[in-house]
Amino acid sequence: MKKVPAVPRLTCTDFNKKYVPTCLSNGVIGITPGPNPMVQGKVVVGGFVFSHPKFESENFALAPYPLGFDIKINDKSIRNNPDRVTIKSQTLDMETGELTTHLLFRPAAGLSVEIEIIQFVSRSVPCLACQEVRLVSNQDINCDIRTFIDYKGLNVKVYTGDTDALTRGWYDEDLIDQALGFKTDRSRLGIATVIIRRPDIKLIRSGLYKMKVKKGITSLFQMIAALVPDLYNPDPHLEAIRLARWGEMLGFEKIREYNQQAWNDLWASRIKIDGNAQDQRALDVAFYYYHSNIHSSTRAGTPPFGLTQHDKYFGHNFWDTDLWLLLPAILTNPAAARTTVEYRHTGLEAARRKAELFGYRGAQYPWEAAVEGWEVTPSCCPTGWAQQHTTPGVAIGVWEYQLATGDEITLREYTWPVLKTIAEWVESRGVFTKRGFEMRHMMGPDEGITNVSNQTYFNLLSRMAVTAAIRCAQKLGYPAPPVWKKIVKQIYLPMDKRKKIIFPYDLDSTVRVHNEKKRIFEEVPAAKSLRTYSLGNLHFLFIHDCPVEQTTFKNTYLHEEKIRSAREPEGGVPGSIRAPGFTSPPYAVCAAFFGERKKAAEFFRNTWEPHWLEPFGMTLEYRLQDYGSYITSFGSLLQSTLLGFTGLRIREGNWLAYPATLPAGWKKIEIDRIWIKGKAVKLSAVHGKKARLKEI
């Protein structure tokens, strides 16, 4: 295999209107510093939420910026004199998760100070954000350094401020620069900050220091901030102080070392391709941002934008969490994957109550789930009542984790309760007819069409979910209800049996189709036009070991390709200019599988190339947007490469389901380490051959 390029280090020197800042995240906190890290940046903390002003449902709240500071030289403040500041460059090192910014400050004629700011959020202690500031002056200078927690303009209130009793040590010395508690109408957040004490830094009072800088000699100071939401502790301001002091005890260098070690361990699961260099970069960027937003300490789930945005989908958890974002973690970071299983188990009671309201038994998971699992879809959105495939999707995600890890404790404590109640829901949700077990009145992945019956994606997921529940019961020695086996055998799929083509739903019915111009749903016959033909139902399930015979799958794929190519660009047409990027990777996998390697390469690039935001690869959901980073697309890209192209499928038997089928220009995929049932395994997949799995 040819030499693979180094893990990307992306540098920006042009901070014009096209500049989109990166987000430093670790699955617990996300910080977007912007071009000048001294100015208030955007901060999102998992679990810190407020009520949306319009929809009233739970929404990620913008949190205070914990790394705020100012430097005064010759009575000139950097923050108050932006015209004297030049931002020279900013570099994101994806190998270590560090952002380095270089600035030049000219406080007076003939005096210039080079400033380097290194920032990262810790993976070893995930509530800590760290910052090192280095100064080099062309003259001897005296600096006043002020650190602070910046919450100007935010919709938060301070519920407790600094007090000597909290911030002073046993011997009455100042140990914490600032400690504040913030609250919204729904949650609380504690933040505490500290500067690492050094001999060349003189403490004036908490948060205010003096430092002498010698000409040409590098001087530095280091900040550590702890951010703790009440999701982790009922007195988050007190816990933040404890964690900040823990960070101060470890020291900046040790936290940085541990963070680099954690990233180094993750990159052992880097996907390496013998192929297009730009595709390799896209996979690396996807890997970095994906893992930036998951962690074994995550308790708030994994929203579509991770912790990079606070108002895009409000921080809610969708089907993305289980069907587009879980699989890569199962194979590369199983400890982080387990948190999704635990999150869905935590939300089980909320799902039970939702099912009761609909008149069903078992558990019905929300389309948009809150931090603690409750339904929070805005009440104006029909997805909140009609789009129900999240429920069997949760079962698939939990079962895939179980099969891949072999975690016996999880099997009994988490997997079985979830699978059992979901199978009970499927049983009560459907009805037996002359045609089989049918599901009525729903919305599939195509949100432009609702009130359909026997939606293929939904019905197949339900079959897979009930099958998983049966196998789980057998593993635990429990008798599965006979009706479950009957459902698996008889669940109805609308199809042309002669041509062996599966339709997206009952085409001989009347459905509700969204009229974009009138912005209403209209009743129309399902077979009226191509617009009413939902695409991709089998594609989206292929890497999940979709239970459809291969000839039928191929015939359906070819049939839908004709329809797709004839359709006008829109959200429901994968690969089109108006479609979200996450839908393209499954199409790339299917195209490669059915011998269309060139088309597979085009679909693969369509995921990232038109959605790439300069300079740091923050990825759009839709091309017309101007913000990232859409973690769902990254998850889709990774799982399609890990499992789709390699021919692997997570199953009870042999995982080597198919020969590897790669996009045009790719010869091989290698991953030095994935995890299978607790064992480290090397993966090698050459086009046209079954992949090789070798225990390390």
C-alpha positions as CSV (number, residue, x, y, z in Angstrom):
1,M,0.0,0.0,0.0
2,K,1.3,3.4,-0.9
3,K,2.3,5.9,1.8
4,V,-0.7,7.6,3.3
5,P,-0.4,11.4,3.9
6,A,0.0,12.6,7.5
7,V,-3.1,13.4,9.6
8,P,-4.2,16.9,8.4
9,R,-3.0,20.2,9.8
10,L,-5.2,22.8,8.3
11,T,-3.9,26.4,8.3
12,C,-5.8,29.6,7.6
13,T,-4.1,33.0,6.8
14,D,-7.1,34.7,5.1
15,F,-9.8,35.7,7.6
16,N,-12.3,37.1,5.1
17,K,-16.0,36.5,4.8
18,K,-15.6,32.9,3.7
19,Y,-13.8,32.0,7.0
20,V,-15.8,29.6,9.1
21,P,-14.2,28.9,12.5
22,T,-13.6,25.4,13.8
23,C,-15.0,23.9,16.9
24,L,-12.9,22.3,19.6
25,S,-15.0,19.6,21.1
26,N,-14.7,16.4,23.1
27,G,-18.3,15.2,23.4
28,V,-18.9,17.0,26.7
29,I,-18.0,20.6,25.8
30,G,-17.7,22.4,22.5
31,I,-15.8,25.7,22.1
32,T,-15.7,27.8,18.9
33,P,-13.0,30.4,19.5
34,G,-13.2,32.3,16.3
35,P,-10.2,34.1,14.6
36,N,-9.2,35.9,17.7
37,P,-9.5,33.6,20.7
38,M,-9.3,36.5,23.1
39,V,-12.7,37.6,22.0
40,Q,-15.8,35.8,23.2
41,G,-16.3,32.5,21.4
42,K,-19.4,30.3,21.1
43,V,-19.6,27.6,23.8
44,V,-22.0,24.6,24.0
45,V,-22.0,22.2,26.9
46,G,-24.0,18.9,26.7
47,G,-26.9,19.1,29.2
48,F,-26.9,22.9,29.5
49,V,-30.2,23.9,28.0
50,F,-33.0,26.5,28.0
51,S,-36.5,26.8,26.6
52,H,-36.7,27.8,23.0
53,P,-38.3,31.3,22.9
54,K,-40.7,30.3,20.1
55,F,-41.3,26.6,20.4
56,E,-40.9,26.4,24.2
57,S,-39.1,23.0,23.9
58,E,-35.6,22.2,25.2
59,N,-32.8,23.8,23.3
60,F,-29.0,23.9,23.8
61,A,-28.1,27.1,25.5
62,L,-25.1,29.2,24.6
63,A,-22.7,29.0,27.6
64,P,-20.2,31.6,28.8
65,Y,-16.8,31.6,27.2
66,P,-14.4,30.4,29.9
67,L,-11.1,31.3,28.3
68,G,-11.5,35.0,28.1
69,F,-8.5,37.2,28.8
70,D,-6.9,40.5,28.1
71,I,-3.4,41.8,28.0
72,K,-2.5,45.4,28.7
73,I,0.9,46.7,27.5
74,N,1.8,50.4,28.0
75,D,-1.8,51.1,29.1
76,K,-3.0,49.7,25.7
77,S,-5.5,46.8,26.1
78,I,-5.6,44.3,23.3
79,R,-9.3,43.8,23.5
80,N,-10.0,47.5,23.5
81,N,-7.6,48.2,20.5
82,P,-8.5,45.7,17.8
83,D,-7.1,48.0,15.2
84,R,-3.6,47.4,16.6
85,V,-4.1,43.6,16.3
86,T,-3.2,41.5,13.2
87,I,-4.3,37.9,13.1
88,K,-1.5,36.2,11.2
89,S,-2.6,32.6,11.1
90,Q,-4.6,29.8,12.7
91,T,-3.8,26.1,12.5
92,L,-5.9,23.2,13.5
93,D,-3.8,20.1,14.2
94,M,-6.3,17.2,13.9
95,E,-3.7,14.7,15.2
96,T,-3.8,16.3,18.6
97,G,-7.0,18.3,18.6
98,E,-5.2,21.6,19.2
99,L,-5.9,25.0,17.7
100,T,-2.9,27.4,17.5
101,T,-3.5,31.1,16.6
102,H,-0.7,33.7,15.9
103,L,-1.4,37.4,16.4
104,L,0.7,40.5,16.3
105,F,0.0,43.4,18.7
106,R,1.5,46.9,18.1
107,P,0.7,48.9,21.3
108,A,3.0,51.7,20.4
109,A,5.3,52.9,17.6
110,G,8.3,50.6,17.3
111,L,6.8,48.1,19.8
112,S,5.5,44.8,18.5
113,V,4.5,41.7,20.5
114,E,4.0,38.3,18.9
115,I,1.3,36.3,20.6
116,E,0.7,32.6,20.2
117,I,-2.4,31.0,21.7
118,I,-2.7,27.2,21.9
119,Q,-6.2,25.9,22.8
120,F,-7.7,22.4,23.3
121,V,-10.5,20.7,25.2
122,S,-9.2,17.7,27.1
123,R,-10.2,14.1,26.3
124,S,-8.6,12.8,29.4
125,V,-10.6,15.1,31.7
126,P,-13.5,16.1,29.4
127,C,-14.8,19.0,31.5
128,L,-11.6,20.9,31.1
129,A,-10.7,23.5,28.5
130,C,-7.0,24.5,28.3
131,Q,-5.1,27.5,26.9
132,E,-1.5,28.5,26.7
133,V,-0.5,32.0,25.7
134,R,3.1,32.8,24.6
135,L,4.4,36.3,24.1
136,V,7.6,37.4,22.4
137,S,8.3,41.2,22.3
138,N,10.9,43.2,20.5
139,Q,11.4,45.3,23.7
140,D,11.3,44.7,27.4
141,I,7.8,45.2,28.6
142,N,5.5,44.9,31.6
143,C,2.2,43.2,31.0
144,D,-1.1,43.2,33.0
145,I,-3.0,40.0,32.4
146,R,-6.7,39.8,33.3
147,T,-8.7,36.6,33.0
148,F,-12.4,36.3,33.1
149,I,-15.5,34.3,32.2
150,D,-17.2,36.1,29.4
151,Y,-21.0,35.9,29.4
152,K,-21.8,39.3,28.0
153,G,-25.0,39.2,25.8
154,L,-25.9,35.7,26.7
155,N,-29.3,34.5,27.9
156,V,-28.0,33.3,31.3
157,K,-28.2,34.5,34.9
158,V,-25.5,34.3,37.6
159,Y,-27.0,32.3,40.5
160,T,-23.8,32.4,42.6
161,G,-20.7,34.5,42.3
162,D,-17.1,34.4,43.6
163,T,-16.8,34.1,47.4
164,D,-13.6,33.7,49.4
165,A,-15.0,30.7,51.1
166,L,-15.2,28.9,47.7
167,T,-12.1,30.1,45.9
168,R,-9.5,30.3,48.6
169,G,-7.4,27.3,49.8
170,W,-6.8,25.9,53.3
171,Y,-4.2,28.5,53.9
172,D,-6.2,31.4,52.7
173,E,-4.3,31.6,49.4
174,D,-6.1,32.4,46.1
175,L,-6.3,29.2,44.0
176,I,-9.2,29.9,41.7
177,D,-9.3,33.0,39.5
178,Q,-13.0,33.0,39.1
179,A,-15.9,30.6,39.9
180,L,-19.4,31.4,38.8
181,G,-22.7,29.5,38.6
182,F,-25.0,30.2,35.7
183,K,-28.6,29.2,35.2
184,T,-31.4,29.2,32.6
185,D,-35.0,28.3,33.1
186,R,-34.1,24.7,32.6
187,S,-30.6,24.0,33.9
188,R,-27.5,25.2,35.6
189,L,-23.8,25.4,34.7
190,G,-20.7,25.9,36.9
191,I,-17.5,27.4,35.5
192,A,-14.2,27.8,37.3
193,T,-10.9,29.1,35.9
194,V,-7.3,29.1,37.1
195,I,-3.9,30.3,35.9
196,I,-1.1,27.9,36.5
197,R,1.2,29.7,38.9
198,R,4.7,30.4,37.7
199,P,7.7,32.3,39.3
200,D,7.6,35.0,36.6
201,I,3.9,35.7,37.1
202,K,2.9,38.0,40.0
203,L,-0.6,37.6,41.4
204,I,-2.2,40.9,42.2
205,R,-5.6,39.4,43.0
206,S,-7.7,36.6,41.6
207,G,-7.9,37.0,37.8
208,L,-5.3,39.8,37.7
209,Y,-1.6,39.2,37.2
210,K,1.6,41.1,36.2
211,M,4.3,39.5,34.0
212,K,7.7,40.9,32.8
213,V,8.6,40.0,29.2
214,K,12.2,40.3,28.2
215,K,13.1,41.3,24.7
216,G,13.3,38.3,22.4
217,I,12.5,35.8,25.2
218,T,9.3,33.8,25.2
219,S,7.1,34.3,28.2
220,L,3.9,32.4,28.8
221,F,0.9,31.8,31.0
222,Q,-1.5,28.9,31.1
223,M,-5.2,28.8,31.8
224,I,-7.4,25.9,32.7
225,A,-11.2,26.1,32.9
226,A,-13.7,23.6,34.2
227,L,-17.3,23.5,32.9
228,V,-19.8,21.4,34.7
229,P,-23.5,21.2,33.9
230,D,-26.0,20.0,36.5
231,L,-26.5,16.9,34.4
232,Y,-23.4,15.7,36.2
233,N,-23.7,17.3,39.6
234,P,-26.6,19.1,41.4
235,D,-24.1,21.8,42.6
236,P,-22.2,22.4,39.4
237,H,-20.3,25.5,40.5
238,L,-18.8,23.6,43.4
239,E,-17.8,20.7,41.2
240,A,-16.3,23.0,38.7
241,I,-14.0,24.4,41.4
242,R,-12.9,20.9,42.3
243,L,-12.2,20.0,38.7
244,A,-10.3,23.3,38.1
245,R,-8.2,22.5,41.1
246,W,-7.7,19.0,39.8
247,G,-6.5,20.5,36.5
248,E,-4.2,22.9,38.3
249,M,-2.7,20.0,40.3
250,L,-2.1,18.0,37.1
251,G,-0.7,21.0,35.3
252,F,-1.1,22.2,31.7
253,E,1.7,20.1,30.3
254,K,0.4,16.8,31.8
255,I,-3.1,17.5,30.7
256,R,-1.8,18.3,27.2
257,E,0.3,15.1,27.2
258,Y,-2.7,13.0,28.2
259,N,-4.9,14.7,25.6
260,Q,-2.3,13.9,22.9
261,Q,-2.1,10.3,24.1
262,A,-5.9,10.0,23.9
263,W,-5.9,11.3,20.3
264,N,-3.0,9.1,19.4
265,D,-4.9,6.1,20.6
266,L,-8.0,7.1,18.6
267,W,-5.9,7.6,15.4
268,A,-4.9,4.0,15.6
269,S,-8.3,3.4,14.0
270,R,-7.6,5.8,11.1
271,I,-9.1,4.6,7.8
272,K,-6.3,4.5,5.3
273,I,-7.0,4.2,1.6
274,D,-4.8,3.4,-1.4
275,G,-6.6,5.9,-3.6
276,N,-7.5,9.5,-4.1
277,A,-5.5,11.9,-1.7
278,Q,-8.5,14.2,-1.4
279,D,-10.7,11.3,-0.4
280,Q,-8.2,10.4,2.2
281,R,-8.3,13.9,3.6
282,A,-12.1,13.8,3.6
283,L,-12.0,10.6,5.7
284,D,-9.5,12.1,8.1
285,V,-11.5,15.3,8.6
286,A,-14.6,13.1,9.1
287,F,-12.8,11.0,11.6
288,Y,-11.5,14.0,13.5
289,Y,-14.8,15.9,13.9
290,Y,-16.7,12.7,14.5
291,H,-14.5,11.7,17.4
292,S,-14.5,15.2,18.6
293,N,-18.1,14.9,19.4
294,I,-18.3,11.5,21.1
295,H,-16.8,10.5,24.4
296,S,-17.3,7.8,27.1
297,S,-18.4,10.6,29.4
298,T,-21.2,11.9,27.1
299,R,-24.6,11.8,28.8
300,A,-26.6,14.0,26.4
301,G,-26.6,11.8,23.4
302,T,-25.2,12.7,20.0
303,P,-27.1,15.4,18.1
304,P,-26.7,15.8,14.3
305,F,-24.4,18.8,14.8
306,G,-22.7,17.4,17.9
307,L,-21.6,20.2,20.1
308,T,-20.6,22.5,17.3
309,Q,-24.0,24.4,17.1
310,H,-26.5,25.3,19.7
311,D,-29.5,26.2,17.6
312,K,-29.3,23.8,14.7
313,Y,-31.8,21.1,15.5
314,F,-31.6,22.5,19.1
315,G,-29.2,19.8,20.3
316,H,-31.9,17.1,20.0
317,N,-31.3,13.5,19.3
318,F,-32.8,12.0,16.1
319,W,-32.5,8.7,14.2
320,D,-29.0,10.0,13.4
321,T,-27.9,9.0,16.9
322,D,-28.5,5.3,16.4
323,L,-28.4,4.7,12.6
324,W,-25.8,7.2,11.3
325,L,-23.6,8.0,14.3
326,L,-23.3,4.9,16.4
327,L,-21.6,2.3,14.1
328,P,-18.2,4.0,13.7
329,A,-17.9,4.3,17.5
330,I,-18.8,0.7,18.0
331,L,-15.8,-0.4,16.0
332,T,-13.3,2.3,16.8
333,N,-14.3,3.6,20.3
334,P,-16.7,1.1,22.0
335,A,-16.5,2.9,25.3
336,A,-18.0,6.0,23.7
337,A,-20.6,3.8,21.8
338,R,-21.8,2.4,25.1
339,T,-22.9,5.9,26.2
340,T,-25.5,5.8,23.4
341,V,-26.9,2.5,24.6
342,E,-27.0,4.0,28.1
343,Y,-28.7,7.2,26.8
344,R,-31.4,5.2,25.1
345,H,-31.9,3.1,28.2
346,T,-32.2,6.2,30.3
347,G,-34.9,7.4,27.9
348,L,-36.8,4.1,28.2
349,E,-39.4,5.4,30.7
350,A,-40.1,8.5,28.6
351,A,-40.5,6.2,25.6
352,R,-43.0,4.0,27.5
353,R,-45.1,7.0,28.4
354,K,-45.1,8.3,24.8
355,A,-46.3,4.9,23.6
356,E,-49.1,5.0,26.1
357,L,-50.3,8.3,24.8
358,F,-50.6,6.8,21.3
359,G,-52.4,3.8,22.6
360,Y,-49.5,1.4,22.1
361,R,-47.7,-0.9,24.4
362,G,-43.9,-1.1,24.9
363,A,-41.7,1.9,24.1
364,Q,-42.1,4.6,21.4
365,Y,-38.9,6.7,21.2
366,P,-39.3,10.4,20.2
367,W,-38.4,11.7,16.8
368,E,-36.4,14.4,18.7
369,A,-35.3,13.4,22.1
370,A,-34.2,15.7,24.9
371,V,-31.2,15.3,27.2
372,E,-33.2,13.0,29.4
373,G,-35.1,11.3,26.7
374,W,-38.4,13.2,26.5
375,E,-40.1,14.2,23.2
376,V,-39.1,17.7,22.2
377,T,-39.9,17.9,18.5
378,P,-41.4,21.4,18.0
379,S,-45.2,21.0,18.0
380,C,-45.5,22.5,14.5
381,C,-43.5,19.7,12.9
382,P,-45.4,16.7,11.6
383,T,-42.3,14.6,12.2
384,G,-43.1,14.7,15.9
385,W,-46.1,12.4,15.5
386,A,-45.7,10.8,12.1
387,Q,-42.0,9.9,11.8
388,Q,-41.7,6.9,14.1
389,H,-38.8,4.8,12.6
390,T,-36.5,6.1,15.4
391,T,-38.0,3.4,17.6
392,P,-36.9,0.3,15.7
393,G,-33.7,2.2,14.8
394,V,-32.9,2.4,18.5
395,A,-33.2,-1.4,18.7
396,I,-30.9,-1.9,15.7
397,G,-28.2,0.4,17.2
398,V,-28.3,-1.3,20.6
399,W,-28.2,-4.8,19.0
400,E,-25.3,-3.9,16.7
401,Y,-23.4,-2.7,19.8
402,Q,-24.2,-5.9,21.5
403,L,-23.1,-8.2,18.6
404,A,-19.9,-6.2,18.1
405,T,-18.8,-6.0,21.7
406,G,-20.2,-9.2,23.2
407,D,-20.8,-7.2,26.4
408,E,-22.6,-9.7,28.7
409,I,-23.4,-7.1,31.4
410,T,-24.9,-4.7,28.8
411,L,-26.9,-7.6,27.3
412,R,-28.9,-8.1,30.5
413,E,-29.0,-4.6,32.0
414,Y,-29.5,-2.4,28.9
415,T,-30.0,-4.4,25.7
416,W,-32.8,-6.7,26.7
417,P,-35.0,-4.1,28.4
418,V,-34.7,-1.8,25.3
419,L,-35.3,-4.6,22.7
420,K,-38.1,-6.2,24.7
421,T,-40.2,-3.0,24.9
422,I,-39.5,-2.0,21.3
423,A,-40.7,-5.5,20.1
424,E,-43.8,-5.0,22.2
425,W,-44.4,-1.7,20.6
426,V,-44.0,-3.1,17.1
427,E,-46.5,-5.9,18.0
428,S,-49.1,-3.3,19.2
429,R,-48.3,-0.8,16.4
430,G,-49.2,-3.2,13.5
431,V,-52.1,-5.3,12.5
432,F,-52.4,-8.7,11.0
433,T,-54.4,-8.8,7.7
434,K,-54.8,-11.2,4.7
435,R,-51.5,-9.7,3.3
436,G,-49.5,-10.2,6.5
437,F,-48.5,-7.9,9.4
438,E,-49.1,-4.4,8.2
439,M,-48.0,-0.9,9.5
440,R,-50.3,2.0,8.7
441,H,-50.2,5.8,9.0
442,M,-46.6,6.9,9.1
443,M,-43.8,9.0,7.6
444,G,-40.6,7.4,6.4
445,P,-37.2,9.1,5.9
446,D,-38.8,11.1,3.0
447,E,-40.3,13.9,5.1
448,G,-42.1,15.4,2.1
449,I,-44.6,12.4,2.1
450,T,-46.7,11.3,5.1
451,N,-49.6,9.1,6.1
452,V,-48.3,6.2,4.1
453,S,-48.8,2.5,4.9
454,N,-46.2,-0.2,4.9
455,Q,-43.3,2.2,4.5
456,T,-40.5,-0.2,3.4
457,Y,-37.7,1.3,5.5
458,F,-40.0,1.3,8.6
459,N,-41.2,-2.3,8.1
460,L,-37.7,-3.7,7.4
461,L,-36.4,-2.0,10.5
462,S,-39.3,-3.4,12.5
463,R,-38.6,-6.9,11.2
464,M,-34.9,-6.5,12.2
465,A,-35.8,-5.1,15.6
466,V,-38.1,-8.0,16.5
467,T,-35.6,-10.5,15.2
468,A,-33.0,-9.0,17.5
469,A,-35.4,-9.1,20.4
470,I,-36.0,-12.8,19.8
471,R,-32.2,-13.6,19.6
472,C,-31.6,-11.5,22.8
473,A,-34.3,-13.5,24.6
474,Q,-32.7,-16.7,23.5
475,K,-29.3,-15.7,24.7
476,L,-30.7,-14.9,28.1
477,G,-32.8,-18.1,28.3
478,Y,-36.1,-16.3,28.1
479,P,-39.1,-17.6,26.0
480,A,-39.9,-15.1,23.3
481,P,-43.6,-14.6,22.6
482,P,-44.7,-16.7,19.6
483,V,-46.3,-13.7,18.0
484,W,-42.8,-12.1,17.5
485,K,-41.8,-15.0,15.2
486,K,-45.1,-14.6,13.4
487,I,-44.4,-10.9,12.9
488,V,-40.9,-11.5,11.5
489,K,-42.3,-14.1,9.1
490,Q,-45.3,-12.2,7.9
491,I,-44.4,-8.5,8.0
492,Y,-45.6,-7.0,4.8
493,L,-43.4,-5.5,2.1
494,P,-45.1,-3.8,-0.9
495,M,-43.5,-5.2,-4.0
496,D,-43.8,-6.4,-7.6
497,K,-43.2,-10.1,-7.0
498,R,-42.8,-10.9,-10.7
499,K,-40.2,-8.2,-11.3
500,K,-38.7,-8.6,-7.8
501,I,-38.9,-4.9,-7.0
502,I,-39.7,-3.5,-3.6
503,F,-41.7,-0.3,-3.6
504,P,-41.2,2.4,-0.9
505,Y,-44.8,1.9,0.5
506,D,-48.3,1.0,-0.7
507,L,-48.5,2.8,-4.0
508,D,-52.2,2.1,-4.5
509,S,-53.1,4.4,-1.6
510,T,-53.6,8.1,-1.1
511,V,-50.8,10.0,0.7
512,R,-50.1,13.5,2.0
513,V,-47.5,15.3,-0.1
514,H,-45.8,18.5,1.0
515,N,-46.4,21.4,-1.5
516,E,-43.4,23.6,-1.0
517,K,-44.9,26.6,-2.8
518,K,-48.1,26.6,-0.8
519,R,-46.3,25.2,2.3
520,I,-49.1,22.7,3.0
521,F,-49.6,19.0,2.8
522,E,-52.0,17.9,0.0
523,E,-53.8,14.6,-0.5
524,V,-52.7,12.9,-3.7
525,P,-52.7,9.3,-5.1
526,A,-49.4,7.7,-4.3
527,A,-48.8,6.7,-7.9
528,K,-49.6,10.1,-9.3
529,S,-46.0,11.2,-10.1
530,L,-42.3,10.3,-9.6
531,R,-42.3,12.9,-6.8
532,T,-44.3,10.6,-4.6
533,Y,-41.8,7.7,-5.0
534,S,-39.5,7.8,-2.0
535,L,-36.0,6.7,-2.7
536,G,-33.2,5.0,-0.8
537,N,-35.1,2.8,1.6
538,L,-32.9,-0.3,0.9
539,H,-29.8,1.7,0.4
540,F,-30.0,3.2,3.9
541,L,-30.2,-0.3,5.4
542,F,-27.6,-2.1,3.3
543,I,-24.7,-1.7,5.8
544,H,-27.0,-2.8,8.6
545,D,-27.3,-6.2,7.0
546,C,-30.7,-5.6,5.4
547,P,-32.7,-8.8,5.2
548,V,-33.6,-8.6,1.5
549,E,-32.6,-11.2,-1.1
550,Q,-29.7,-9.9,-3.3
551,T,-31.5,-10.2,-6.7
552,T,-34.5,-8.3,-5.3
553,F,-32.1,-5.7,-3.9
554,K,-30.3,-5.2,-7.2
555,N,-33.6,-5.0,-9.2
556,T,-34.9,-2.4,-6.8
557,Y,-31.6,-0.5,-7.0
558,L,-31.7,-0.4,-10.8
559,H,-35.4,0.5,-10.8
560,E,-34.8,3.4,-8.4
561,E,-31.8,4.7,-10.3
562,K,-34.0,5.3,-13.3
563,I,-36.4,7.3,-11.2
564,R,-33.6,9.2,-9.4
565,S,-32.0,10.3,-12.6
566,A,-35.3,11.6,-13.9
567,R,-36.2,13.5,-10.8
568,E,-35.7,17.2,-10.3
569,P,-33.2,18.1,-7.6
570,E,-34.7,18.1,-4.1
571,G,-34.0,16.9,-0.6
572,G,-35.4,13.5,-1.3
573,V,-33.1,12.8,-4.3
574,P,-29.7,11.7,-3.0
575,G,-26.8,13.1,-4.9
576,S,-28.8,16.1,-6.1
577,I,-27.8,19.7,-5.4
578,R,-30.6,20.0,-2.8
579,A,-30.1,16.8,-0.9
580,P,-28.3,16.5,2.4
581,G,-24.8,15.1,2.2
582,F,-25.3,12.2,4.6
583,T,-27.5,10.4,2.0
584,S,-24.8,10.0,-0.6
585,P,-22.4,7.5,1.1
586,P,-25.1,4.7,1.2
587,Y,-25.6,5.3,-2.5
588,A,-21.8,5.1,-3.1
589,V,-21.7,1.7,-1.3
590,C,-24.6,0.3,-3.4
591,A,-23.2,1.7,-6.6
592,A,-19.8,0.0,-5.9
593,F,-21.5,-3.2,-4.8
594,F,-23.4,-3.4,-8.1
595,G,-20.3,-2.7,-10.2
596,E,-20.7,1.0,-10.8
597,R,-17.4,2.1,-9.3
598,K,-17.2,5.4,-11.1
599,K,-20.6,6.4,-9.9
600,A,-19.6,5.3,-6.4
601,A,-16.6,7.6,-6.5
602,E,-18.9,10.5,-7.6
603,F,-21.3,9.8,-4.7
604,F,-18.4,9.6,-2.2
605,R,-17.1,13.0,-3.2
606,N,-20.6,14.4,-3.3
607,T,-20.7,13.8,0.5
608,W,-17.9,16.2,1.3
609,E,-16.7,18.2,-1.7
610,P,-19.7,20.5,-2.2
611,H,-20.4,20.7,1.5
612,W,-16.8,21.6,2.6
613,L,-16.4,24.9,4.5
614,E,-13.1,26.6,4.4
615,P,-10.6,26.6,6.0
616,F,-11.2,23.8,8.5
617,G,-13.5,21.4,6.7
618,M,-16.6,22.1,8.8
619,T,-19.2,20.2,6.7
620,L,-22.6,21.5,5.7
621,E,-25.8,19.5,5.8
622,Y,-27.2,21.3,2.8
623,R,-25.1,23.2,0.2
624,L,-27.1,26.5,0.6
625,Q,-26.2,26.7,4.3
626,D,-23.3,28.7,5.8
627,Y,-22.6,26.8,9.0
628,G,-21.2,23.4,10.1
629,S,-20.3,20.9,11.3
630,Y,-22.9,18.3,10.4
631,I,-21.6,15.3,12.3
632,T,-24.3,13.0,10.7
633,S,-22.6,13.3,7.3
634,F,-19.2,12.4,8.9
635,G,-20.8,9.4,10.6
636,S,-22.4,8.3,7.3
637,L,-19.1,8.6,5.5
638,L,-17.2,6.6,8.1
639,Q,-19.7,3.8,8.5
640,S,-20.1,3.4,4.8
641,T,-16.3,3.0,4.4
642,L,-15.8,0.9,7.5
643,L,-18.6,-1.6,6.6
644,G,-20.1,-0.8,3.2
645,F,-17.0,-0.8,1.0
646,T,-15.2,-3.5,2.9
647,G,-18.0,-5.9,2.8
648,L,-18.2,-6.4,6.5
649,R,-21.5,-6.7,8.3
650,I,-22.0,-6.8,12.1
651,R,-23.8,-10.1,12.6
652,E,-23.7,-13.2,14.9
653,G,-21.9,-15.3,12.4
654,N,-19.1,-14.5,10.0
655,W,-18.7,-10.7,9.5
656,L,-17.1,-11.2,6.0
657,A,-20.4,-11.0,4.2
658,Y,-19.3,-9.8,0.7
659,P,-16.1,-9.1,-1.2
660,A,-14.8,-5.6,-0.8
661,T,-16.2,-3.3,-3.6
662,L,-14.4,0.1,-3.7
663,P,-15.0,3.3,-5.6
664,A,-13.1,3.9,-8.8
665,G,-9.5,4.9,-8.1
666,W,-9.4,3.0,-4.7
667,K,-7.4,-0.2,-4.5
668,K,-7.4,-1.0,-0.8
669,I,-8.6,0.0,2.6
670,E,-6.6,-0.6,5.8
671,I,-7.3,0.1,9.4
672,D,-4.7,-0.8,11.9
673,R,-7.2,-1.4,14.7
674,I,-10.9,-1.9,15.1
675,W,-12.5,-3.6,18.1
676,I,-14.5,-6.8,17.8
677,K,-15.7,-8.4,21.0
678,G,-13.1,-6.7,23.1
679,K,-10.2,-7.7,20.9
680,A,-8.1,-5.4,18.7
681,V,-8.2,-6.5,15.1
682,K,-6.4,-5.2,12.0
683,L,-8.6,-4.8,8.9
684,S,-7.4,-5.1,5.3
685,A,-9.8,-4.9,2.3
686,V,-8.6,-5.2,-1.3
687,H,-11.1,-4.5,-4.0
688,G,-12.8,-7.7,-5.3
689,K,-11.6,-9.9,-2.4
690,K,-13.0,-10.8,1.0
691,A,-11.5,-8.5,3.7
692,R,-9.0,-9.9,6.1
693,L,-9.4,-9.6,9.9
694,K,-6.2,-10.3,11.9
695,E,-6.2,-10.2,15.7
696,I,-3.4,-7.9,16.9
